[in-house]
Amino acid sequence: MSRKNRKILLAILIVWAVYFVAMVPFYLFVLYPLQNKAIIAEDNISGAVEKNVIATSINRSKLSELIEKDIEQSKVLLKKFMHESSDVTDLTFAFNEMAKELGLSGFNVSNRSSIKFEQIHGCRHLSEGRMNLNFKADFAQFARFIQRLESFEPMIFVDNFSISLPRNTRDEKQLNDASILIAFLVNKS
């Protein structure tokens, strides 16, 4: 090898040695700590992701439990307002019992055989039923009967009522003709 080639080779080796000597401290003091920080950050991120997945699944299960609880509460609340279609015929018996307890005379339910059901707009499983109740009572009995109807469960709405004036105002025990139109919600499903 010629002297010139040796100088070039020596220059290349010196450059490589300087580069290597410069790279070792750079790696030890810059890249290695960054690599460790990157590993620690990756572990923290993966731990946070796992915690997030666990928290999300817990939140989903809690949310589904809350939704199920709300649905059950809604069903209980709806039962206070809605009559089942199979139970509508039992209403007339319940009203007859109330009339007997309050001493109403001549009690009858008109349209008993054909209770009117009307579709409620926008409700597929809900309709409105109506009945007309006719009887003879004094004013106090009439008021107590309306009060009992309004506290009936499932709920009944007193849509319209009338009571005739007494024929003889001096007779306090005179019975008056009374009529009450009630409405109620019926579950058709």
Backbone as CSV, one residue per row, in Angstrom:
resi,resn,N_x,N_y,N_z,CA_x,CA_y,CA_z,C_x,C_y,C_z
1,MET,0.827,-1.150,0.000,0.000,0.000,0.000,0.890,1.238,0.000
2,SER,0.454,2.151,-0.716,1.272,3.349,-0.835,1.027,4.257,0.352
3,ARG,1.927,5.121,0.509,1.884,6.061,1.607,0.641,6.938,1.535
4,LYS,0.263,7.308,0.381,-0.903,8.155,0.180,-2.170,7.402,0.583
5,ASN,-2.232,6.149,0.218,-3.407,5.336,0.567,-3.456,5.104,2.071
6,ARG,-2.265,4.965,2.683,-2.206,4.781,4.123,-2.701,6.029,4.841
7,LYS,-2.353,7.172,4.347,-2.805,8.415,4.959,-4.329,8.538,4.837
8,ILE,-4.837,8.151,3.692,-6.299,8.230,3.486,-6.999,7.231,4.414
9,LEU,-6.429,6.033,4.484,-7.008,5.005,5.344,-6.918,5.441,6.805
10,LEU,-5.773,6.034,7.185,-5.607,6.508,8.542,-6.586,7.654,8.825
11,ALA,-6.779,8.527,7.855,-7.725,9.636,8.022,-9.145,9.090,8.185
12,ILE,-9.479,8.088,7.417,-10.828,7.482,7.509,-10.980,6.815,8.859
13,LEU,-9.973,6.111,9.328,-10.053,5.449,10.626,-10.164,6.475,11.758
14,ILE,-9.464,7.590,11.627,-9.530,8.635,12.650,-10.922,9.257,12.664
15,VAL,-11.461,9.498,11.464,-12.818,10.055,11.393,-13.807,9.084,12.035
16,TRP,-13.659,7.768,11.728,-14.551,6.777,12.305,-14.356,6.692,13.824
17,ALA,-13.157,6.789,14.279,-12.880,6.727,15.714,-13.468,7.940,16.422
18,VAL,-13.303,9.130,15.804,-13.889,10.344,16.391,-15.415,10.215,16.408
19,TYR,-15.948,9.726,15.293,-17.412,9.547,15.202,-17.872,8.573,16.289
20,PHE,-17.182,7.436,16.443,-17.549,6.441,17.427,-17.417,7.006,18.836
21,VAL,-16.313,7.730,19.083,-16.098,8.321,20.395,-17.178,9.365,20.689
22,ALA,-17.629,10.099,19.673,-18.692,11.093,19.870,-20.051,10.412,20.039
23,MET,-20.268,9.312,19.346,-21.571,8.628,19.399,-21.811,7.911,20.720
24,VAL,-20.771,7.356,21.320,-20.947,6.629,22.583,-21.483,7.564,23.666
25,PRO,-20.910,8.732,23.916,-21.498,9.621,24.929,-22.883,10.135,24.517
26,PHE,-23.053,10.375,23.197,-24.374,10.836,22.723,-25.432,9.774,23.020
27,TYR,-25.068,8.506,22.751,-26.018,7.422,23.031,-26.251,7.295,24.531
28,LEU,-25.177,7.343,25.322,-25.302,7.141,26.764,-26.049,8.275,27.462
29,PHE,-25.816,9.507,26.996,-26.389,10.649,27.698,-27.658,11.206,27.058
30,VAL,-27.945,10.880,25.796,-29.121,11.440,25.125,-30.099,10.342,24.704
31,LEU,-29.628,9.428,23.849,-30.560,8.431,23.292,-31.030,7.407,24.328
32,TYR,-30.147,6.889,25.149,-30.519,5.885,26.134,-31.556,6.413,27.130
33,PRO,-31.356,7.618,27.712,-32.407,8.145,28.607,-33.729,8.380,27.873
34,LEU,-33.660,8.848,26.622,-34.905,9.039,25.854,-35.595,7.709,25.593
35,GLN,-34.799,6.683,25.316,-35.364,5.357,25.071,-36.048,4.838,26.338
36,ASN,-35.413,5.053,27.484,-36.028,4.629,28.751,-37.314,5.406,29.030
37,LYS,-37.255,6.714,28.757,-38.463,7.525,28.942,-39.573,7.071,27.997
38,ALA,-39.220,6.704,26.781,-40.210,6.223,25.813,-40.833,4.912,26.289
39,ILE,-40.017,4.025,26.852,-40.539,2.745,27.359,-41.476,3.000,28.542
40,ILE,-41.051,3.890,29.438,-41.893,4.220,30.597,-43.197,4.865,30.127
41,ALA,-43.128,5.781,29.163,-44.330,6.438,28.631,-45.242,5.416,27.958
42,GLU,-44.660,4.476,27.244,-45.457,3.432,26.579,-46.165,2.562,27.613
43,ASP,-45.441,2.214,28.697,-46.062,1.442,29.776,-47.197,2.230,30.433
44,ASN,-46.966,3.521,30.661,-48.011,4.365,31.254,-49.226,4.444,30.342
45,ILE,-48.981,4.605,29.051,-50.096,4.697,28.089,-50.858,3.384,28.042
46,SER,-50.142,2.259,27.981,-50.844,0.974,27.926,-51.632,0.735,29.217
47,GLY,-51.049,1.158,30.360,-51.784,1.038,31.621,-53.019,1.916,31.631
48,ALA,-52.892,3.126,31.119,-54.034,4.038,31.055,-55.097,3.498,30.106
49,VAL,-54.675,2.912,28.999,-55.636,2.335,28.054,-56.383,1.184,28.715
50,GLU,-55.657,0.333,29.436,-56.313,-0.783,30.130,-57.314,-0.262,31.162
51,LYS,-56.890,0.756,31.934,-57.804,1.335,32.916,-59.031,1.932,32.239
52,ASN,-58.831,2.581,31.102,-59.938,3.176,30.353,-60.892,2.101,29.854
53,VAL,-60.333,0.991,29.353,-61.177,-0.109,28.872,-61.987,-0.688,30.024
54,ILE,-61.338,-0.872,31.165,-62.039,-1.413,32.337,-63.118,-0.434,32.805
55,ALA,-62.751,0.851,32.880,-63.726,1.862,33.313,-64.890,1.948,32.338
56,THR,-64.607,1.862,31.041,-65.676,1.908,30.043,-66.608,0.717,30.186
57,SER,-66.040,-0.468,30.403,-66.901,-1.647,30.563,-67.723,-1.553,31.840
58,ILE,-67.114,-1.017,32.906,-67.864,-0.835,34.155,-68.968,0.190,33.943
59,ASN,-68.639,1.292,33.268,-69.647,2.319,33.004,-70.767,1.763,32.137
60,ARG,-70.427,0.930,31.162,-71.473,0.328,30.317,-72.379,-0.565,31.134
61,SER,-71.774,-1.378,32.004,-72.610,-2.266,32.815,-73.461,-1.457,33.785
62,LYS,-72.871,-0.402,34.382,-73.662,0.453,35.275,-74.762,1.164,34.498
63,LEU,-74.418,1.622,33.297,-75.413,2.302,32.465,-76.535,1.353,32.092
64,SER,-76.179,0.121,31.713,-77.239,-0.830,31.374,-78.083,-1.166,32.594
65,GLU,-77.459,-1.244,33.774,-78.227,-1.474,35.003,-79.167,-0.307,35.272
66,LEU,-78.666,0.922,35.092,-79.510,2.104,35.294,-80.661,2.136,34.299
67,ILE,-80.384,1.780,33.062,-81.441,1.767,32.044,-82.487,0.721,32.397
68,GLU,-82.045,-0.470,32.808,-82.994,-1.515,33.196,-83.827,-1.071,34.399
69,LYS,-83.183,-0.391,35.351,-83.900,0.097,36.528,-84.931,1.149,36.121
70,ASP,-84.548,2.062,35.204,-85.481,3.077,34.714,-86.654,2.444,33.984
71,ILE,-86.383,1.407,33.214,-87.456,0.720,32.483,-88.424,0.087,33.476
72,GLU,-87.901,-0.557,34.505,-88.768,-1.174,35.507,-89.598,-0.126,36.243
73,GLN,-88.976,1.012,36.586,-89.719,2.085,37.244,-90.794,2.646,36.322
74,SER,-90.487,2.747,35.044,-91.478,3.238,34.075,-92.638,2.263,33.954
75,LYS,-92.345,0.965,33.963,-93.411,-0.037,33.892,-94.323,0.058,35.113
76,VAL,-93.718,0.242,36.296,-94.515,0.372,37.526,-95.376,1.626,37.446
77,LEU,-94.792,2.716,36.965,-95.539,3.969,36.835,-96.662,3.829,35.804
78,LEU,-96.380,3.160,34.696,-97.421,2.969,33.678,-98.580,2.133,34.208
79,LYS,-98.286,1.167,35.073,-99.356,0.330,35.629,-100.316,1.146,36.474
80,LYS,-99.857,2.300,37.004,-100.740,3.175,37.769,-101.684,3.944,36.850
81,PHE,-101.337,4.059,35.584,-102.127,4.847,34.648,-102.874,4.004,33.620
82,MET,-102.463,2.774,33.396,-102.994,1.990,32.295,-103.698,0.727,32.781
83,HIS,-104.819,0.450,32.171,-105.544,-0.785,32.419,-105.173,-1.780,31.323
84,GLU,-105.075,-3.028,31.678,-104.863,-4.067,30.660,-106.206,-4.333,29.987
85,SER,-106.162,-4.618,28.702,-107.412,-4.816,27.958,-108.217,-5.988,28.524
86,SER,-107.529,-6.978,29.079,-108.243,-8.123,29.654,-108.948,-7.775,30.964
87,ASP,-108.540,-6.694,31.626,-109.107,-6.319,32.923,-110.225,-5.288,32.826
88,VAL,-110.533,-4.812,31.629,-111.525,-3.738,31.482,-112.902,-4.205,31.936
89,THR,-113.253,-5.444,31.669,-114.580,-5.930,32.086,-114.708,-5.980,33.609
90,ASP,-113.582,-6.116,34.309,-113.617,-6.145,35.768,-113.916,-4.764,36.351
91,LEU,-113.756,-3.714,35.558,-114.044,-2.366,36.042,-115.503,-2.230,36.450
92,THR,-116.410,-2.782,35.656,-117.831,-2.657,35.991,-118.134,-3.307,37.340
93,PHE,-117.490,-4.426,37.624,-117.689,-5.084,38.921,-117.126,-4.221,40.048
94,ALA,-115.973,-3.622,39.822,-115.378,-2.751,40.838,-116.275,-1.540,41.100
95,PHE,-116.838,-0.966,40.036,-117.729,0.189,40.201,-119.009,-0.218,40.920
96,ASN,-119.537,-1.395,40.622,-120.733,-1.886,41.320,-120.451,-2.044,42.816
97,GLU,-119.266,-2.564,43.158,-118.898,-2.714,44.571,-118.804,-1.354,45.255
98,MET,-118.192,-0.381,44.585,-118.108,0.970,45.159,-119.505,1.542,45.372
99,ALA,-120.390,1.332,44.402,-121.749,1.866,44.505,-122.480,1.233,45.687
100,LYS,-122.307,-0.076,45.897,-122.933,-0.749,47.033,-122.389,-0.209,48.352
101,GLU,-121.048,-0.040,48.421,-120.430,0.456,49.651,-120.925,1.858,50.009
102,LEU,-121.156,2.692,49.001,-121.581,4.070,49.245,-123.100,4.212,49.308
103,GLY,-123.825,3.137,49.051,-125.277,3.171,49.142,-125.951,3.867,47.962
104,LEU,-125.338,3.834,46.795,-125.947,4.425,45.599,-127.054,3.500,45.119
105,SER,-128.127,4.067,44.629,-129.217,3.219,44.135,-129.338,3.367,42.618
106,GLY,-129.907,2.338,42.020,-130.141,2.360,40.574,-128.853,2.450,39.763
107,PHE,-127.753,1.904,40.274,-126.467,2.027,39.584,-126.434,1.134,38.357
108,ASN,-126.027,1.712,37.252,-125.800,0.902,36.058,-124.714,1.542,35.204
109,VAL,-124.097,0.711,34.413,-123.037,1.149,33.500,-123.612,1.035,32.102
110,SER,-123.791,2.189,31.463,-124.300,2.119,30.097,-123.154,1.743,29.166
111,ASN,-123.497,1.118,28.077,-122.512,0.619,27.102,-121.607,-0.434,27.732
112,ARG,-122.123,-1.174,28.683,-121.318,-2.193,29.343,-120.875,-3.259,28.362
113,SER,-121.766,-3.647,27.460,-121.406,-4.702,26.506,-120.507,-4.185,25.397
114,SER,-120.594,-2.892,25.119,-119.746,-2.346,24.042,-119.035,-1.093,24.544
115,ILE,-118.042,-1.314,25.363,-117.259,-0.185,25.874,-116.523,0.432,24.689
116,LYS,-116.584,1.732,24.598,-115.976,2.422,23.454,-114.477,2.573,23.669
117,PHE,-113.712,2.152,22.673,-112.263,2.343,22.687,-111.891,3.212,21.506
118,GLU,-111.131,4.248,21.771,-110.681,5.145,20.712,-109.164,5.106,20.651
119,GLN,-108.646,4.997,19.425,-107.197,5.000,19.220,-106.637,6.377,19.582
120,ILE,-105.561,6.403,20.318,-104.889,7.654,20.666,-103.849,7.922,19.582
121,HIS,-103.916,9.093,18.994,-103.025,9.440,17.879,-101.559,9.355,18.318
122,GLY,-100.769,8.622,17.546,-99.344,8.499,17.819,-98.996,7.392,18.798
123,CYS,-99.985,6.641,19.277,-99.726,5.561,20.236,-100.213,4.245,19.649
124,ARG,-99.301,3.332,19.405,-99.679,2.045,18.813,-100.331,1.111,19.816
125,HIS,-99.867,1.128,21.059,-100.325,0.149,22.041,-101.234,0.745,23.110
126,LEU,-101.754,1.920,22.841,-102.539,2.612,23.855,-103.820,3.137,23.234
127,SER,-104.933,2.888,23.912,-106.199,3.459,23.462,-106.935,4.008,24.679
128,GLU,-107.988,4.760,24.403,-108.771,5.381,25.466,-110.131,4.693,25.520
129,GLY,-110.499,4.251,26.721,-111.807,3.654,26.925,-112.717,4.622,27.656
130,ARG,-114.017,4.511,27.387,-114.986,5.404,28.038,-116.176,4.584,28.518
131,MET,-116.709,4.995,29.657,-117.921,4.378,30.212,-118.779,5.487,30.807
132,ASN,-120.078,5.267,30.754,-121.019,6.200,31.357,-121.667,5.508,32.553
133,LEU,-121.540,6.099,33.738,-122.087,5.535,34.966,-123.312,6.349,35.361
134,ASN,-124.451,5.675,35.573,-125.699,6.347,35.943,-126.188,5.773,37.269
135,PHE,-126.704,6.655,38.135,-127.177,6.208,39.445,-127.998,7.311,40.089
136,LYS,-128.544,7.002,41.253,-129.284,7.973,42.060,-128.546,8.104,43.376
137,ALA,-128.334,9.363,43.794,-127.592,9.604,45.034,-127.874,11.009,45.530
138,ASP,-127.647,11.215,46.827,-127.679,12.601,47.310,-126.318,13.223,47.004
139,PHE,-126.177,14.503,47.289,-124.955,15.203,46.888,-123.717,14.644,47.596
140,ALA,-123.841,14.301,48.874,-122.694,13.778,49.630,-122.235,12.440,49.052
141,GLN,-123.182,11.562,48.729,-122.813,10.276,48.118,-122.151,10.494,46.753
142,PHE,-122.707,11.423,45.998,-122.162,11.739,44.675,-120.699,12.212,44.796
143,ALA,-120.440,13.101,45.752,-119.087,13.630,45.940,-118.128,12.528,46.390
144,ARG,-118.573,11.646,47.308,-117.713,10.547,47.758,-117.423,9.568,46.618
145,PHE,-118.415,9.326,45.754,-118.204,8.416,44.624,-117.179,9.000,43.643
146,ILE,-117.269,10.285,43.363,-116.282,10.917,42.472,-114.892,10.855,43.108
147,GLN,-114.832,11.090,44.408,-113.543,11.031,45.101,-112.943,9.626,44.996
148,ARG,-113.756,8.598,45.164,-113.281,7.209,45.050,-112.830,6.897,43.631
149,LEU,-113.551,7.431,42.642,-113.152,7.204,41.246,-111.797,7.861,40.950
150,GLU,-111.597,9.050,41.484,-110.349,9.770,41.222,-109.152,9.139,41.915
151,SER,-109.385,8.368,42.984,-108.268,7.705,43.659,-108.134,6.237,43.247
152,PHE,-108.904,5.816,42.269,-108.887,4.438,41.772,-107.559,4.165,41.069
153,GLU,-107.025,2.958,41.263,-105.806,2.550,40.549,-106.077,1.266,39.821
154,PRO,-105.653,1.140,38.599,-105.043,2.129,37.722,-105.975,3.310,37.499
155,MET,-105.393,4.415,37.182,-106.070,5.706,37.173,-107.280,5.744,36.234
156,ILE,-108.309,6.420,36.705,-109.518,6.690,35.915,-109.717,8.193,35.927
157,PHE,-110.089,8.733,34.783,-110.302,10.170,34.667,-111.799,10.447,34.616
158,VAL,-112.266,11.333,35.481,-113.658,11.756,35.426,-113.731,12.819,34.336
159,ASP,-114.316,12.448,33.219,-114.346,13.334,32.057,-115.477,14.356,32.159
160,ASN,-116.635,13.884,32.613,-117.801,14.754,32.684,-118.733,14.178,33.745
161,PHE,-119.425,15.044,34.475,-120.404,14.542,35.439,-121.564,15.530,35.529
162,SER,-122.689,14.994,35.962,-123.860,15.846,36.167,-124.714,15.230,37.265
163,ILE,-125.392,16.093,37.993,-126.337,15.658,39.018,-127.523,16.608,38.915
164,SER,-128.704,16.042,38.943,-129.895,16.878,38.784,-130.209,17.596,40.086
165,LEU,-130.907,18.696,39.964,-131.355,19.441,41.141,-132.468,18.652,41.820
166,PRO,-132.554,18.735,43.124,-133.625,18.016,43.816,-134.987,18.605,43.444
167,ARG,-135.981,17.728,43.330,-137.334,18.192,42.987,-137.948,18.942,44.171
168,ASN,-137.682,18.446,45.335,-138.207,19.077,46.534,-137.007,19.497,47.381
169,THR,-136.747,20.776,47.447,-135.556,21.272,48.143,-135.635,21.097,49.650
170,ARG,-136.822,20.802,50.199,-136.963,20.641,51.649,-136.600,19.228,52.083
171,ASP,-136.637,18.279,51.184,-136.339,16.893,51.513,-134.839,16.658,51.329
172,GLU,-134.098,16.594,52.451,-132.645,16.441,52.376,-132.230,15.045,51.937
173,LYS,-133.089,14.067,52.102,-132.743,12.699,51.758,-133.194,12.330,50.361
174,GLN,-133.632,13.287,49.606,-134.095,13.011,48.248,-132.893,12.650,47.372
175,LEU,-133.073,11.602,46.581,-132.001,11.149,45.696,-132.113,11.864,44.358
176,ASN,-130.986,12.234,43.823,-130.925,12.949,42.548,-130.361,12.026,41.474
177,ASP,-130.797,12.230,40.240,-130.224,11.483,39.124,-128.818,12.010,38.875
178,ALA,-127.869,11.082,38.758,-126.477,11.476,38.538,-125.905,10.665,37.385
179,SER,-124.980,11.278,36.695,-124.315,10.627,35.571,-122.853,11.061,35.560
180,ILE,-121.979,10.086,35.355,-120.542,10.375,35.286,-119.984,9.677,34.053
181,LEU,-119.295,10.433,33.233,-118.581,9.869,32.085,-117.118,9.746,32.488
182,ILE,-116.615,8.507,32.473,-115.217,8.301,32.847,-114.414,7.900,31.620
183,ALA,-113.132,8.190,31.680,-112.201,7.787,30.629,-111.022,7.099,31.299
184,PHE,-110.419,6.156,30.593,-109.268,5.422,31.134,-108.384,4.963,29.971
185,LEU,-107.127,4.755,30.260,-106.161,4.327,29.261,-106.063,2.799,29.276
186,VAL,-106.020,2.218,28.071,-105.997,0.764,27.944,-104.774,0.343,27.145
187,ASN,-104.051,-0.625,27.675,-102.906,-1.206,26.970,-103.437,-2.254,26.005
188,LYS,-103.221,-2.048,24.705,-103.769,-2.965,23.700,-102.840,-4.119,23.369
189,SER,-101.618,-4.123,23.863,-100.690,-5.179,23.470,-100.872,-6.431,24.277
